[in-house]
């Protein structure tokens, strides 16, 4: 049973490690959201302004182009210069707009990455938690079988362990350790390994008769019937 206890301790460490990683992922997701929200609130008005400027300069560029194509006079050089200037302004505004949109998209991607990491950490913690609970329940059922606790109580017990001493509470009113509960104690190590020094079934009275100090053979136990 020492092997089972070691496995449970190892699985508990894995669960705790996954939980710590889950907490970090929660914090990182919150920080990424706050950062994205701050940048979005700052950049969206600037992006809207650049879009408005781009709409205007595109119209100006179209107007300058028509003037250039329709100009047959000595002022054609001036028309060409005006057209070239509107093209440069449009390109400048487009570059500025693209830079703002890239910056906003980068922050959005950071938040999306943090959210994916959070969901992955959550799945990992839930997996490790489920595995730990199952292993703990299996170990407790095996210990209850060794203590010769009737099988009807194995799936609904409160189990407390201190060192090599395991205590089982079961069959109480409203909860396993409620009023009139049963109480068994099992030694799991040392010279007294397998001994049950205390055994009281639900609704049985407290008294010296509960200090039984006996050793059960699990294979012949009524817990297996």
Backbone torsions as a table, in degrees:
resi	resn	phi	psi	omega
1	UNK	NA	-20.3	175.7
2	UNK	-61.1	-36.6	177.9
3	UNK	-61.4	-42.7	178.6
4	UNK	-64.1	-39.1	178.3
5	UNK	-65.9	-38.9	177.5
6	UNK	-64.6	-41.5	177.7
7	UNK	-61.9	-40.2	-179.7
8	UNK	-66.8	-41.0	177.7
9	UNK	-63.2	-40.9	178.2
10	UNK	-64.5	-43.7	-179.7
11	UNK	-66.3	-33.3	177.3
12	UNK	-65.9	-40.6	177.1
13	UNK	-62.7	-40.9	178.7
14	UNK	-64.9	-39.7	177.3
15	UNK	-63.9	-45.1	-178.8
16	UNK	-64.9	-39.0	177.5
17	UNK	-63.5	-42.7	178.4
18	UNK	-65.1	-35.3	179.3
19	UNK	-68.7	-40.8	177.3
20	UNK	-63.4	-40.8	177.4
21	UNK	-64.8	-35.8	178.0
22	UNK	-64.6	-42.2	178.2
23	UNK	-63.8	-40.8	177.3
24	UNK	-62.3	-42.9	-179.3
25	UNK	-64.2	-37.4	176.3
26	UNK	-60.8	-46.9	-179.3
27	UNK	-63.8	-42.0	179.9
28	UNK	-66.0	-37.3	178.0
29	UNK	-65.7	-41.3	178.8
30	UNK	-64.2	-43.8	179.4
31	UNK	-64.0	-41.4	179.9
32	UNK	-64.7	-38.1	178.4
33	UNK	-66.5	-44.2	179.3
34	UNK	-62.2	-41.1	179.8
35	UNK	-65.8	-44.3	179.1
36	UNK	-63.7	-43.4	-179.9
37	UNK	-62.4	-42.7	179.4
38	UNK	-62.5	-47.9	-179.3
39	UNK	-65.6	-40.4	179.9
40	UNK	-62.0	-45.7	179.7
41	UNK	-64.5	-30.0	179.3
42	UNK	-79.4	-40.1	-171.9
43	UNK	-89.3	-30.3	-175.8
44	UNK	-57.8	-41.6	175.9
45	UNK	-64.3	-36.6	178.1
46	UNK	-66.7	-39.5	178.2
47	UNK	-64.5	-43.9	178.8
48	UNK	-60.8	-40.1	178.6
49	UNK	-63.8	-43.6	179.6
50	UNK	-65.6	-37.4	177.4
51	UNK	-62.9	-41.3	177.7
52	UNK	-63.5	-43.5	178.2
53	UNK	-63.8	-38.1	-179.7
54	UNK	-66.0	-41.9	177.9
55	UNK	-58.0	-43.3	-178.3
56	UNK	-67.5	-45.0	-176.3
57	UNK	-69.8	-29.6	175.7
58	UNK	-64.6	-41.5	177.1
59	UNK	-64.4	-41.7	178.4
60	UNK	-63.1	-38.9	179.7
61	UNK	-65.1	-43.1	178.0
62	UNK	-62.2	-40.7	179.0
63	UNK	-64.7	-43.5	179.7
64	UNK	-66.0	-35.1	179.2
65	UNK	-66.7	-43.5	178.7
66	UNK	-63.3	-38.6	179.2
67	UNK	-65.5	-38.5	179.6
68	UNK	-66.6	-45.8	-177.7
69	UNK	-67.9	-29.4	-177.3
70	UNK	-92.4	-1.4	-176.0
71	UNK	-88.2	122.6	179.2
72	UNK	-120.2	19.1	-174.8
73	UNK	-111.8	-177.9	179.6
74	UNK	-68.8	-9.3	179.3
75	UNK	-87.4	10.2	-178.7
76	UNK	-63.4	-33.5	177.6
77	UNK	-63.0	-39.1	177.7
78	UNK	-66.7	-40.1	178.6
79	UNK	-64.0	-39.5	178.3
80	UNK	-64.7	-41.5	178.7
81	UNK	-62.6	-40.5	178.7
82	UNK	-65.0	-41.4	178.6
83	UNK	-64.2	-46.2	180.0
84	UNK	-61.0	-37.2	179.3
85	UNK	-65.7	-41.5	178.8
86	UNK	-66.5	-34.4	176.8
87	UNK	-63.9	-43.8	179.0
88	UNK	-63.4	-41.4	178.8
89	UNK	-64.0	-42.6	178.8
90	UNK	-61.4	-45.3	-179.7
91	UNK	-63.0	-38.9	178.9
92	UNK	-63.8	-45.0	179.5
93	UNK	-65.6	-41.5	178.9
94	UNK	-61.8	-41.8	178.8
95	UNK	-63.1	-42.9	179.3
96	UNK	-65.1	-41.8	178.8
97	UNK	-63.9	-44.8	179.5
98	UNK	-62.1	-38.5	179.4
99	UNK	-64.1	-42.9	178.5
100	UNK	-64.2	-43.0	-178.8
101	UNK	-68.0	-36.1	177.0
102	UNK	-65.4	-41.0	179.6
103	UNK	-63.7	-42.0	178.4
104	UNK	-67.0	-41.8	179.9
105	UNK	-64.3	-36.9	178.9
106	UNK	-62.1	-42.3	178.2
107	UNK	-67.3	-37.7	177.1
108	UNK	-63.4	-41.1	178.2
109	UNK	-65.5	-38.7	177.5
110	UNK	-59.9	-42.9	178.5
111	UNK	-65.6	-41.0	178.6
112	UNK	-63.4	-40.6	177.5
113	UNK	-63.4	-42.5	179.5
114	UNK	-64.9	-36.9	178.7
115	UNK	-67.3	-41.4	177.5
116	UNK	-63.8	-40.9	178.2
117	UNK	-64.1	-38.4	177.6
118	UNK	-62.5	-46.7	-179.3
119	UNK	-64.6	-37.9	177.5
120	UNK	-65.7	-43.1	178.8
121	UNK	-65.5	-36.3	178.5
122	UNK	-65.7	-44.0	178.0
123	UNK	-62.4	-41.5	-179.8
124	UNK	-63.8	-44.5	179.9
125	UNK	-63.3	-44.7	179.7
126	UNK	-60.8	-38.6	178.3
127	UNK	-64.8	-47.5	-178.8
128	UNK	-67.2	-36.2	179.0
129	UNK	-65.0	-45.3	179.4
130	UNK	-62.9	-42.5	-179.9
131	UNK	-64.3	-40.3	179.8
132	UNK	-65.4	-45.7	-178.7
133	UNK	-62.2	-41.3	179.3
134	UNK	-64.7	-45.2	179.9
135	UNK	-63.5	-40.7	178.4
136	UNK	-63.7	-42.4	179.6
137	UNK	-65.0	-41.8	178.2
138	UNK	-62.0	-42.9	179.7
139	UNK	-64.9	-43.0	-179.6
140	UNK	-64.9	-38.4	177.7
141	UNK	-65.1	-39.8	178.6
142	UNK	-65.3	-41.4	177.5
143	UNK	-65.3	-39.3	178.2
144	UNK	-64.2	-37.3	176.9
145	UNK	-64.0	-41.5	178.7
146	UNK	-64.9	-32.4	-179.9
147	UNK	-81.8	-3.5	-179.9
148	UNK	66.9	33.9	172.8
149	UNK	-78.7	133.1	-178.8
150	UNK	-53.6	139.8	-173.6
151	UNK	-60.8	-24.5	-177.8
152	UNK	-62.9	-18.9	-178.3
153	UNK	-100.0	-5.4	-169.1
154	UNK	-64.5	-27.3	-176.9
155	UNK	-94.7	4.4	-178.6
156	UNK	-147.7	73.5	-178.0
157	UNK	-129.4	156.6	164.5
158	UNK	-105.5	121.9	-175.7
159	UNK	-118.4	128.8	178.2
160	UNK	-125.8	133.5	-178.3
161	UNK	-128.2	133.1	174.5
162	UNK	-133.1	107.7	-175.7
163	UNK	65.7	-126.7	-178.6
164	UNK	-95.9	6.1	-179.3
165	UNK	-102.5	123.1	179.6
166	UNK	-116.3	130.2	178.8
167	UNK	-112.8	137.7	-179.9
168	UNK	-118.4	132.0	174.8
169	UNK	-122.0	131.5	-173.3
170	UNK	-159.1	157.6	172.8
171	UNK	73.3	15.6	179.9
172	UNK	-75.7	166.2	179.1
173	UNK	-74.2	115.2	177.5
174	UNK	86.6	-25.8	178.5
175	UNK	-158.6	159.8	-177.5
176	UNK	-55.1	-35.6	-179.5
177	UNK	-105.7	22.6	176.9
178	UNK	-72.9	-172.4	179.8
179	UNK	-55.1	143.7	177.1
180	UNK	65.2	25.4	-178.7
181	UNK	-71.2	158.6	169.9
182	UNK	-85.1	156.3	-175.6
183	UNK	-147.8	118.5	175.5
184	UNK	-122.2	150.6	175.1
185	UNK	-125.8	134.4	-178.5
186	UNK	-127.5	133.7	172.2
187	UNK	-89.8	129.6	-175.4
188	UNK	-113.3	3.4	-178.2
189	UNK	-155.7	167.2	177.8
190	UNK	78.8	-166.4	-177.5
191	UNK	-65.6	-25.7	-178.7
192	UNK	-94.1	14.0	-177.4
193	UNK	-56.0	129.4	-179.7
194	UNK	91.0	-8.2	179.5
195	UNK	-78.3	147.0	174.5
196	UNK	-116.6	95.7	-177.0
197	UNK	-77.0	-15.5	-177.5
198	UNK	-145.0	131.8	-179.8
199	UNK	-148.0	122.0	176.4
200	UNK	-141.6	124.2	179.2
201	UNK	-81.2	161.0	179.2
202	UNK	-56.1	138.9	177.9
203	UNK	69.7	4.0	173.4
204	UNK	-81.9	149.4	-178.8
205	UNK	-72.6	154.1	172.6
206	UNK	-77.0	145.3	177.9
207	UNK	170.7	178.0	-178.2
208	UNK	-62.7	-21.6	179.8
209	UNK	-65.7	-16.8	-179.3
210	UNK	-78.3	-19.6	-179.6
211	UNK	-86.6	86.5	-168.8
212	UNK	-92.1	-34.0	-179.6
213	UNK	44.5	59.8	-179.3
214	UNK	-123.9	162.8	179.4
215	UNK	-112.0	126.2	179.9
216	UNK	-98.3	145.1	167.8
217	UNK	-95.0	108.5	-175.7
218	UNK	-55.2	-32.9	-177.6
219	UNK	-71.6	-17.4	178.1
220	UNK	-111.1	14.0	-173.9
221	UNK	-81.0	143.6	173.4
222	UNK	-64.5	-13.5	177.1
223	UNK	-65.8	-16.7	-177.6
224	UNK	-98.6	0.2	-177.5
225	UNK	-81.5	NA	NA
